Amino acid sequence: MRAIIFMIALIVGMNLPSTASAQVSIGVNLPGVSIGINLPVYPDFVPVPGYPVYYAPRVDSNLFFYDGLYWVYAEDNWYASSWYNGPWDMVEPGLVPYFVLRVPVLYYRRPPVYFQQWDRRQPPRWGEHWGGGWEQNHRDWDRWDRSRPQSRAPLPVYQRQYSRDRYPSADEQRKLQERHYRYQPRETVDRQLLRGPQQQRAQQQQQEQQRQRTQQQQQEQQRQRTQQTQQQEQRRQRTQQQEQQRQRTQQTQQQEQQRQRTQQQQEQQRQRTQQTQQQTQQRQRTQQQARPAQQQQQQRTQQKAQPAKGKNQRAKGNKDQGNGDQRQRSGPPN
């Protein structure tokens, strides 16, 4: 009885996490997506017997290491990273390495519900799960020469010194990876994923250079536009000043012309007034000069008129006397 209890306890103890990692949880962090990778320390990895793959028995998730990369199966997706706590890249089902897919269900520490109906000693039925299209394109995914030993990639144990509190940034991860981990992956997808950060960094540098060039071009264009605007404004101001100067000059000329015309008119008026005055004075002098002659003429006329008047009076008197005499001779009327 004690032997049975001991065996049960041993089996249970193998499947339980250690005290140091009892609170370990795992998930996947992507830009804008979080499915909870949050390992406090570097996990322990154990080789999967007969496979060039490691798994993490004390982590409550489907965490593997193969060909230089960490692999996680969570929420029906595969994710890969060069560091144990991410950041992670989602990998399409058609690009996941076959040896990762060949790991038996037994080594999935958190298998999905649909895994329960499959043989734990066999790999998951990916063709059944992902559909006939995937299986048709990957017919031999679960067949390989088991007699040929498959070497495992070395674990990047240098990451042990970088716990959650000292976990490096993505840029620091790339530098540490290049410095401490020289392994070259066999799988094409792994090489692409490992080179991805470098390519991404180069691409970011190119993008940054392009952004700087674009910014410089925009600044130069803005400077040229500003300079052109300033030149146009200066030309406009000069033109406006020239126009104002022209108008002032024209106005001054007009005023000068008007002043000259006014002076001419005033001079003409003065001359006319002076001429009129001279004519008036000449007329007055003429009148003054003519007055004595007129007086003499009047006197002579008066002198001539007096004898004629006397004669006329005498003739009239004689006539009146003659008429009286005639009436006397005729006598009174009948």
C-alpha positions in Angstrom: 0.0 0.0 0.0 2.8 2.4 0.9 4.5 1.6 -2.4 1.3 2.5 -4.3 1.0 5.8 -2.4 4.6 6.6 -3.1 4.3 6.0 -6.8 1.1 8.1 -7.0 2.9 11.0 -5.1 5.9 10.6 -7.4 3.7 10.9 -10.5 1.8 13.9 -9.2 5.1 15.6 -8.2 6.5 15.2 -11.7 3.5 16.9 -13.1 3.4 19.8 -10.5 5.5 22.9 -10.9 8.3 23.6 -8.4 7.8 26.1 -5.6 10.0 28.6 -7.4 7.8 28.5 -10.5 4.4 27.8 -9.0 3.1 31.3 -9.9 4.5 31.3 -13.4 2.0 32.2 -16.1 2.7 32.5 -19.8 1.0 34.1 -22.7 1.9 36.1 -25.8 2.5 39.8 -26.2 2.1 41.3 -29.7 1.7 44.9 -30.7 -1.8 45.7 -29.5 -2.4 42.0 -28.4 -1.7 40.4 -25.1 -2.2 36.8 -24.2 -0.2 36.9 -21.1 3.5 35.9 -21.4 4.9 37.1 -18.1 7.7 34.7 -17.0 9.6 36.0 -14.0 12.7 34.1 -14.8 14.2 32.0 -17.5 12.3 28.7 -17.6 13.8 25.2 -17.4 13.7 23.3 -20.7 13.8 19.5 -21.1 14.4 17.7 -24.4 11.5 15.9 -26.0 12.7 12.3 -26.4 13.4 11.5 -30.0 12.8 15.1 -31.2 15.2 18.0 -31.7 12.8 20.0 -29.6 12.8 21.2 -26.0 9.7 21.8 -23.9 9.1 23.7 -20.6 7.5 21.2 -18.2 7.1 23.7 -15.3 5.4 26.4 -17.3 1.7 26.4 -17.6 1.6 26.8 -21.4 2.7 25.1 -24.6 6.2 26.5 -24.7 8.9 24.9 -26.8 12.4 25.6 -28.1 13.5 24.5 -31.5 16.2 25.5 -34.0 17.2 28.7 -32.1 13.7 30.0 -31.5 11.0 29.8 -28.7 7.7 28.6 -29.9 4.3 29.0 -28.2 0.9 27.5 -29.2 -1.8 29.6 -27.7 -5.4 30.4 -28.7 -5.1 28.3 -31.9 -2.1 30.2 -33.1 1.7 29.7 -33.3 4.1 32.3 -32.1 7.9 32.5 -32.3 10.5 34.7 -30.6 14.3 34.7 -30.1 13.7 35.6 -26.4 11.8 33.6 -23.8 9.4 36.4 -22.9 8.9 37.8 -26.4 8.2 40.0 -28.2 6.4 37.4 -30.3 5.7 37.1 -34.0 2.6 35.2 -35.2 3.5 32.4 -37.7 1.1 31.1 -40.2 0.3 27.4 -39.9 1.9 26.7 -43.3 5.2 28.1 -42.1 5.6 26.4 -38.7 8.5 23.9 -38.8 7.5 20.3 -39.0 9.4 19.2 -36.0 7.5 21.7 -33.9 4.2 20.2 -35.2 5.4 16.7 -34.6 5.8 17.0 -30.9 3.3 14.6 -29.2 0.3 15.9 -27.4 1.8 14.6 -24.2 4.3 17.5 -24.1 1.7 20.2 -24.4 1.4 21.5 -20.9 -1.9 23.4 -21.7 -3.5 21.4 -24.5 -6.7 22.8 -26.1 -9.9 20.9 -25.4 -10.0 19.3 -28.8 -6.5 17.7 -28.2 -8.2 15.4 -25.5 -9.7 13.1 -28.1 -6.4 12.4 -29.7 -3.7 9.9 -28.8 -1.3 11.7 -26.3 1.7 9.7 -27.7 1.1 11.1 -31.2 1.3 14.6 -32.6 -1.8 16.7 -32.9 -3.9 16.0 -36.0 -3.2 19.3 -37.6 -4.6 18.3 -41.0 -7.9 17.5 -39.3 -7.8 20.7 -37.3 -6.6 23.1 -40.0 -8.5 21.5 -42.9 -7.9 19.5 -46.0 -6.2 22.4 -47.8 -3.4 22.5 -45.3 -3.0 18.7 -45.2 -3.0 18.5 -49.0 -0.1 21.0 -49.1 1.8 19.3 -46.2 1.3 15.6 -46.8 4.6 14.4 -45.3 4.6 16.6 -42.3 4.5 13.7 -39.8 6.9 11.4 -41.7 10.7 11.4 -41.3 13.5 9.0 -40.9 13.4 8.2 -37.2 16.7 6.3 -37.4 18.6 9.4 -38.2 19.5 11.3 -35.0 18.4 14.9 -35.0 20.7 17.3 -33.2 19.2 19.9 -31.0 20.1 23.6 -31.2 21.8 24.9 -28.1 19.7 26.7 -25.6 20.5 30.5 -25.3 21.3 30.1 -21.6 22.8 33.6 -21.5 19.3 34.8 -21.1 19.1 33.3 -17.6 20.7 36.4 -16.2 17.9 38.6 -17.6 14.9 38.1 -15.3 11.7 39.9 -15.7 13.0 42.9 -13.7 16.1 43.1 -16.0 14.4 42.0 -19.2 16.0 43.9 -22.1 14.2 46.0 -24.7 13.8 44.7 -28.3 16.9 46.7 -29.5 19.0 45.4 -26.6 17.8 41.9 -27.3 19.1 42.1 -30.8 22.5 43.3 -29.6 22.8 40.6 -26.9 21.7 37.9 -29.4 24.3 38.9 -31.9 27.0 39.0 -29.1 26.1 35.7 -27.3 24.3 33.4 -29.6 26.1 32.2 -32.7 23.8 29.4 -33.7 22.6 29.4 -37.4 19.1 27.9 -37.8 18.5 25.0 -40.3 14.9 25.9 -41.0 14.3 28.7 -43.5 11.5 30.2 -41.4 13.7 30.2 -38.3 16.5 32.0 -40.2 14.0 34.5 -41.5 12.6 35.0 -38.0 16.1 35.3 -36.5 17.2 37.7 -39.2 13.9 39.5 -38.9 15.0 41.8 -36.1 18.2 42.6 -38.0 16.2 43.1 -41.2 13.7 45.0 -39.2 16.4 47.2 -37.7 17.9 47.8 -41.1 14.5 48.5 -42.5 13.8 50.8 -39.6 17.1 52.5 -40.3 16.2 52.8 -43.9 12.8 54.1 -43.0 14.4 56.6 -40.6 16.8 57.7 -43.2 14.0 58.0 -45.7 12.0 59.9 -43.1 14.9 62.2 -42.5 15.4 62.7 -46.2 11.7 63.3 -46.7 11.8 65.7 -43.7 14.8 67.5 -45.1 13.1 67.7 -48.5 10.0 69.0 -46.9 12.0 71.5 -44.9 13.9 72.5 -48.0 10.7 72.8 -50.0 9.2 74.8 -47.1 12.3 77.0 -47.0 12.1 77.6 -50.7 8.3 78.3 -50.5 9.0 80.7 -47.6 11.8 82.3 -49.5 9.7 82.5 -52.6 6.8 83.9 -50.6 9.2 86.5 -49.1 10.6 87.4 -52.5 7.0 87.7 -53.8 6.1 89.9 -50.8 9.2 92.0 -51.3 8.4 92.4 -55.0 4.9 93.2 -54.1 6.0 95.8 -51.6 8.5 97.2 -54.1 5.9 97.4 -56.7 3.5 98.9 -54.2 6.1 101.4 -53.2 6.9 102.2 -56.8 3.3 102.7 -57.5 2.8 104.9 -54.5 5.9 106.9 -55.5 4.6 107.1 -59.1 1.2 108.3 -57.8 2.9 110.8 -55.4 5.1 112.0 -58.3 2.1 112.2 -60.6 0.1 114.0 -57.9 3.0 116.4 -57.3 3.2 117.0 -61.0 -0.5 117.6 -61.2 -0.3 119.9 -58.2 2.6 121.8 -59.8 0.7 122.0 -63.1 -2.4 123.2 -61.3 -0.2 125.7 -59.4 1.3 126.9 -62.6 -2.2 127.2 -64.3 -3.4 129.0 -61.2 -0.5 131.4 -61.4 -1.0 131.9 -65.1 -4.7 132.5 -64.5 -3.8 134.9 -61.7 -1.2 136.6 -63.9 -3.7 136.9 -66.7 -6.3 138.2 -64.4 -3.8 140.7 -63.0 -2.9 141.7 -66.5 -6.5 142.1 -67.5 -7.2 144.1 -64.4 -4.2 146.2 -65.0 -5.2 146.7 -68.6 -8.7 147.6 -67.6 -7.4 150.0 -65.1 -5.1 151.5 -67.7 -7.9 151.8 -70.1 -10.1 153.4 -67.5 -7.3 155.8 -66.7 -6.7 156.5 -70.4 -10.4 157.1 -70.8 -10.4 159.4 -67.9 -7.4 161.3 -69.2 -9.0 161.5 -72.6 -12.2 162.8 -71.0 -10.3 165.3 -69.0 -8.4 166.4 -72.1 -11.6 166.6 -74.1 -13.5 168.6 -71.5 -12.0 172.1 -72.2 -12.6 171.7 -75.9 -16.2 170.7 -75.3 -16.7 173.6 -73.0 -15.3 176.0 -75.6 -17.5 174.3 -78.2 -20.5 174.7 -76.0 -19.7 178.3 -75.4 -19.3 179.0 -79.1 -22.5 177.1 -79.8 -24.3 179.1 -77.1 -22.9 182.3 -78.5 -24.1 181.4 -81.9 -27.4 180.4 -80.6 -28.1 183.8 -78.9 -28.2 186.0 -82.1 -30.4 183.5 -83.8 -32.7 183.4 -80.9 -33.0 187.2 -80.9 -33.8 187.2 -84.6 -36.3 184.5 -84.1 -37.9 186.4 -81.3 -38.0 189.6 -83.4 -39.4 187.7 -86.3 -42.0 186.2 -84.2 -42.9 189.6 -82.7 -43.3 191.1 -86.1 -45.4 188.2 -87.2 -47.7 188.5 -84.2 -48.0 192.3 -84.9 -48.8 191.7 -88.5 -51.5 189.3 -87.6 -53.0 191.8 -85.2 -53.1 194.4 -87.8 -54.8 192.2 -90.3 -57.5 191.2 -87.8 -58.2 194.8 -87.1 -58.7 195.6 -90.8 -60.9 192.7 -91.4 -63.3 193.8 -88.7 -65.4 191.6 -86.5 -66.8 188.5 -88.0 -70.4 188.2 -89.1 
